[in-house]
Amino acid sequence: MTREQILEKVKAAMPEKRYQHSLGVEKTAIQLAKRYQVSEEKASLAGILHDYAKYVDVPKAREIIEREKMDPRLLDYHSELWHAPVGAFLVQTEFGITDPEILHAIKYHTTGTAEMSELDKVIFLADYIEPGRDFPGVEEARRLTQQSLDDGMVFALSRTIVYLIEKEQKVFPETLAAYNYYIARKNKGVTNKFD
């Protein structure tokens, strides 16, 4: 499938604003990939495809989660989380993309998880800091991400968890596991930094 075919299919699956967000994530992912020696091709594909399932209706997403025996805990949390693992499945079945690194990055771009690959972190953070994002703290997130992917992860995960707590929403266990993993690495001084 050519880039043009991929873009056409992605554009048809979402409103224009979300499509522009996906292009912003792709651009940011490529920039981060260059900085952190990650495959730019994989970052580009995962970036443009990360929200492919964002507008799949809830009954269809639920059916895919159940049929494909995905993490059953997903069904106990807000359906907003479902598009990431459902998206990884649909990217594989509808686009024929089988690269496990790309699929893993798409699957965990919303919740995060412990011990993420560099590509996983690039996509997670590109989604959080792409140029269209405008929220209190986004400039600090961008600065920290340029300093170290792990520092960016700690910031983004902690802000996400605080936001969910303030909204009295449940926090998905993988998000807590990711935060605990990256804060432990930071506290041990195990991050690679650009000074």
Stockholm file with secondary structure:
# STOCKHOLM 1.0

chainA/1-195         MTREQILEKVKAAMPEKRYQHSLGVEKTAIQLAKRYQVSEEKASLAGILHDYAKYVDVPKAREIIEREKMDPRLLDYHSELWHAPVGAFLVQTEFGITDPEILHAIKYHTTGTAEMSELDKVIFLADYIEPGRDFPGVEEARRLTQQSLDDGMVFALSRTIVYLIEKEQKVFPETLAAYNYYIARKNKGVTNKFD
#=GR chainA/1-195 SS CCHHHHHHHHHHTSCHHHHHHHHHHHHHHHHHHHHTTCCHHHHHHHHHHTTTTTTSCHHHHHHHHHHTTCCGGGGGSCGGGTHHHHHHHHHHHHHCCCCHHHHHHHHTTTTCCTTCCHHHHHHHHHHHHSTTCCCTTHHHHHHHHHHCHHHHHHHHHHHHHHHHHHTTCCCCHHHHHHHHHHHHHHHHTCCCCCC
#=GC SS_cons         CCHHHHHHHHHHTSCHHHHHHHHHHHHHHHHHHHHTTCCHHHHHHHHHHTTTTTTSCHHHHHHHHHHTTCCGGGGGSCGGGTHHHHHHHHHHHHHCCCCHHHHHHHHTTTTCCTTCCHHHHHHHHHHHHSTTCCCTTHHHHHHHHHHCHHHHHHHHHHHHHHHHHHTTCCCCHHHHHHHHHHHHHHHHTCCCCCC
//
